């Protein structure tokens, strides 16, 4: 073993310990913030989870747009 092995291991353990303690503290603060700021889900969203989801709307609109483009190109180039 080299001369610097043990000091390097001590520094690595110190950095890991500080990182672990800091991460635990941040996780605890985050959990408290989520608990304090969390709002109940409205009944409309509970009843229609897919209809009020904006991601599903974006996928649907993109599908319609691509379908219109494909249909337009098929009709345009088929009659030439």
C-alpha positions, 0 to 999 in steps of 0.5 A, spaced: 500 500 500 502 506 498 503 512 503 497 516 500 492 510 500 489 511 508 488 518 507 485 518 500 480 512 503 479 517 509 477 523 505 473 518 500 469 516 507 468 523 509 465 526 502 461 520 502 458 521 509 457 528 508 453 527 502 449 522 505 447 526 511 446 532 506 441 528 502 438 525 508 436 532 510 434 534 503 429 528 502 426 530 509 425 537 507 422 535 501 418 530 504 415 535 509 414 540 503 410 535 499 406 534 505 404 541 506 403 543 499 399 537 497 392 538 495 387 533 494 385 531 487 378 534 484 372 529 483 372 531 476 379 529 475 378 522 479 372 521 474 375 522 468 383 521 469 384 521 461 380 526 459 383 532 463 390 529 462 394 534 457 399 529 455 394 525 452 391 531 448 398 532 445 398 525 443 391 525 440 392 532 436 399 529 434 396 523 431 390 527 428 395 532 425 400 526 422 394 523 419 392 529 415 399 530 413 399 523 410 392 523 407 393 529 404 400 527 401 396 520 398 391 524 395 396 529 392 400 524 389 395 519 387 392 523 382 398 525 378 
